[in-house]
Amino acid sequence: MKECYICGKPRSEEHHIIYRKQCKPLERCKKNIVYLCGEHHRGTCGVHGKHGEALNNKLKLEFQEWLESEFTQEQYKLEDIQKILGISDNAIKSLSKLMTQYRGQYKREDIIIVCMGGKRVD
């Protein structure tokens, strides 16, 4: 049984920090998924609610900080990116189409921006 990441309530719902429409290849990345109770997911102050921007940004910032802590080198090979993100062969192929390759490798900043759905959180 999954507990809410915020309050610990049981029977919580799966939430993609970076929405699938923002970065579909991260749909199964475990670090991109948190469980939220109905209130923190769909409630007024929940991530999808009318006043949920602060919570949504908090979760995105945590994910961005994780990416920054994992991707510490300036460039990475595709297989290394796949291993860090824990995503499938098809997902890494899709992700690679969103980035520019430089001599067989991908730049750290490009990886992070693509994984964040195209923009960093301030």
NORFEN-V404456 format. One line per field, one symbol per residue. ss: DSSP state (@ for helix, = for strand, . for the rest). phi: phi as a letter, one per 20 degrees, with the letter a starting at -180 (. if undefined). psi: psi as a letter, one per 20 degrees, with the letter a starting at -180 (. if undefined). A space follows every 50 residues. Layout:
ss = ???
phi = ???
psi = ???
//
This chain:
ss = ............====.......@@@...@@@====.@@@@@........ ..@@@@@@@@@@@@@@@@@@....==.@@@@@@@@...@@@@@@@@.... ==..===@@@@@@@@.......
phi = .edffednffledfcegeggfebgfegdfgfedcdcfgffedfgdfgdeg defffgffffffffffgffeedefbcegfffgfffmdffffffffffece eclnccfgfffffffenobeee
psi = ppqphgijqrlrqppogoqhihnhijhjohijprpqrhgigirgjrhjrh kjgggghggggggghgghhhnirhqqqghhggggilrrghghgghhiiqp poljrpqggggggghjjiqqp.
//
